[in-house]
Amino acid sequence: MYPQPSDSYVLGFCMGSLAAVAVSCSRSLSELLPIAVQTVLIAFRLGLCALEMRDRVDGCSDDRGDPWSTIVWGLDPQQARDQIEVFCQTTNVPQTRRPWISCISKNAITLSGSPSTLRAFCAMPQMAQHRTAPIPICLPAHNGALFTQADITTILDTTPTTPWEQLPGQIPYISHVTGNV
């Protein structure tokens, strides 16, 4: 049985948001299929956009397959912003290679950036007191300084709107950012 709007909600994180929205716009599996096809194409184009950005930011470095994100426990977001600023000033990191906060949770934050810059940042003495763990995200994401509205427009301009115009949201979608429906 397909989820019903009366007793279901959908939620997705990062790329999973695309799948969640596709499910939320459908009332049945047969309605989901055309939307799912377009959603996969959007995800593919989004991945290509991130891949192109990775190559522009990091070039042909030896660490192309290394993680672009690291979880840091016990670091307050404002402290992270301050430490990023100090790091960038002392190392003269170009704007496109600056580390950034890509996710904030109750007990941890996720820092992202080019692999070599992220390793150097996490090796700072100020970071020694925090437990860190690289995660297998091998492309840049969640950075408004790297990705712009023009990137979104380019991706969506090649996507037919027909499936979504015919099927507006059916199942409530919960924002993973605000928690609002």
C-alpha positions as CSV (number, residue, x, y, z in Angstrom):
1,M,0.0,0.0,0.0
2,Y,1.3,3.4,-0.9
3,P,1.7,6.0,1.9
4,Q,-1.4,8.1,2.5
5,P,-1.4,11.8,3.3
6,S,-3.7,11.2,6.2
7,D,-1.2,9.1,8.2
8,S,2.3,9.7,6.5
9,Y,5.1,12.2,6.3
10,V,8.2,12.1,4.2
11,L,11.7,13.3,5.2
12,G,15.0,13.2,3.4
13,F,18.5,14.5,4.1
14,C,20.7,16.0,1.4
15,M,20.2,14.0,-1.9
16,G,17.6,11.9,-0.1
17,S,15.4,15.0,-0.1
18,L,15.0,14.5,-3.9
19,A,13.5,11.0,-3.3
20,A,11.4,12.2,-0.5
21,V,9.9,15.0,-2.6
22,A,9.2,12.5,-5.4
23,V,7.3,10.2,-3.1
24,S,5.4,13.2,-1.6
25,C,4.1,14.2,-5.0
26,S,2.6,10.9,-5.8
27,R,-0.6,9.0,-4.7
28,S,0.5,5.7,-6.1
29,L,3.4,3.8,-7.5
30,S,2.2,4.4,-11.0
31,E,2.2,8.1,-10.4
32,L,5.6,7.9,-8.7
33,L,7.4,6.3,-11.7
34,P,7.5,9.3,-14.1
35,I,8.5,11.5,-11.3
36,A,11.1,9.1,-10.1
37,V,12.7,9.0,-13.6
38,Q,13.0,12.8,-13.6
39,T,14.3,12.8,-10.0
40,V,17.1,10.4,-11.0
41,L,18.0,12.7,-13.9
42,I,18.1,15.7,-11.6
43,A,20.3,13.8,-9.1
44,F,22.6,12.8,-12.0
45,R,22.9,16.4,-13.2
46,L,23.4,17.6,-9.6
47,G,26.2,15.1,-9.2
48,L,27.8,16.3,-12.4
49,C,27.6,19.9,-11.2
50,A,29.3,18.9,-7.9
51,L,31.9,16.9,-9.8
52,E,32.7,19.8,-12.1
53,M,33.0,22.1,-9.0
54,R,35.3,19.6,-7.3
55,D,37.6,19.7,-10.4
56,R,37.5,23.5,-10.5
57,V,38.3,23.8,-6.8
58,D,40.8,21.0,-6.4
59,G,42.1,20.4,-9.9
60,C,43.8,17.1,-10.6
61,S,45.2,16.5,-7.1
62,D,46.2,13.1,-5.9
63,D,43.5,13.1,-3.2
64,R,40.5,13.4,-5.6
65,G,38.8,10.4,-4.0
66,D,39.4,11.5,-0.4
67,P,36.5,12.7,1.8
68,W,35.4,16.3,1.5
69,S,33.6,16.1,4.9
70,T,34.5,15.4,8.5
71,I,32.3,15.1,11.5
72,V,33.6,17.1,14.5
73,W,32.1,16.4,18.0
74,G,32.0,19.0,20.7
75,L,32.8,22.0,18.5
76,D,30.3,24.9,18.8
77,P,29.4,26.3,15.3
78,Q,30.5,29.8,16.2
79,Q,33.9,28.4,17.5
80,A,34.2,26.5,14.2
81,R,33.5,29.7,12.2
82,D,36.1,31.6,14.3
83,Q,38.7,28.8,13.8
84,I,38.0,28.6,10.1
85,E,38.5,32.4,9.8
86,V,41.8,32.2,11.8
87,F,43.0,29.2,9.7
88,C,42.2,30.9,6.4
89,Q,43.9,34.2,7.4
90,T,47.1,32.4,8.6
91,T,47.3,30.0,5.6
92,N,46.1,32.4,2.9
93,V,43.6,29.8,1.7
94,P,41.8,31.0,-1.5
95,Q,38.1,31.7,-1.1
96,T,37.1,28.6,-3.1
97,R,39.2,26.3,-0.9
98,R,38.0,27.6,2.5
99,P,36.5,25.0,4.8
100,W,32.8,25.5,5.6
101,I,30.2,24.1,8.0
102,S,27.9,21.9,6.0
103,C,25.7,20.4,8.8
104,I,25.0,21.2,12.4
105,S,23.5,18.8,14.9
106,K,23.0,18.7,18.6
107,N,26.4,17.2,19.5
108,A,28.4,17.6,16.3
109,I,29.0,19.6,13.2
110,T,30.2,18.5,9.8
111,L,33.0,20.5,8.2
112,S,33.5,20.3,4.5
113,G,36.2,21.5,2.2
114,S,38.8,20.2,-0.3
115,P,40.6,17.2,1.2
116,S,44.0,18.7,1.7
117,T,42.6,21.9,3.3
118,L,40.3,19.9,5.5
119,R,43.2,17.7,6.7
120,A,45.3,20.8,7.4
121,F,42.4,22.4,9.3
122,C,41.7,19.3,11.4
123,A,45.5,19.0,12.2
124,M,45.5,22.5,13.9
125,P,46.3,22.3,17.6
126,Q,42.9,23.9,18.5
127,M,41.2,20.9,16.9
128,A,43.2,18.3,19.0
129,Q,40.6,18.3,21.8
130,H,37.8,17.4,19.4
131,R,37.1,13.9,18.1
132,T,36.8,13.9,14.3
133,A,35.8,11.3,11.7
134,P,36.0,11.7,7.9
135,I,32.8,10.6,6.1
136,P,32.7,9.3,2.6
137,I,31.4,12.4,0.8
138,C,33.8,12.9,-2.0
139,L,32.4,16.0,-3.6
140,P,31.7,19.5,-2.4
141,A,28.1,20.2,-1.3
142,H,26.1,22.6,0.9
143,N,28.1,25.7,0.0
144,G,26.4,28.8,-1.3
145,A,29.7,30.4,-2.1
146,L,30.6,27.6,-4.6
147,F,27.1,26.8,-6.0
148,T,24.8,29.5,-7.2
149,Q,21.2,30.0,-8.4
150,A,22.7,29.7,-11.9
151,D,23.7,26.1,-11.2
152,I,20.2,25.3,-10.0
153,T,18.7,27.0,-13.1
154,T,21.0,25.0,-15.4
155,I,20.0,21.7,-13.8
156,L,16.2,22.5,-13.8
157,D,16.2,24.1,-17.3
158,T,16.9,20.6,-18.7
159,T,14.1,19.0,-16.7
160,P,10.5,18.7,-17.9
161,T,8.0,20.2,-15.4
162,T,5.1,18.1,-16.6
163,P,5.2,15.3,-14.0
164,W,5.3,17.8,-11.1
165,E,2.8,20.3,-12.5
166,Q,0.2,17.5,-12.8
167,L,0.9,16.1,-9.2
168,P,1.4,18.8,-6.6
169,G,2.5,17.7,-3.1
170,Q,0.3,14.9,-1.8
171,I,2.1,13.6,1.3
172,P,3.4,16.2,3.7
173,Y,7.2,16.8,3.5
174,I,9.0,17.6,6.8
175,S,11.9,20.0,6.3
176,H,15.1,18.5,7.8
177,V,16.3,22.1,8.3
178,T,13.3,23.7,10.1
179,G,11.3,20.7,11.2
180,N,8.2,22.4,9.6
181,V,5.8,20.6,7.3
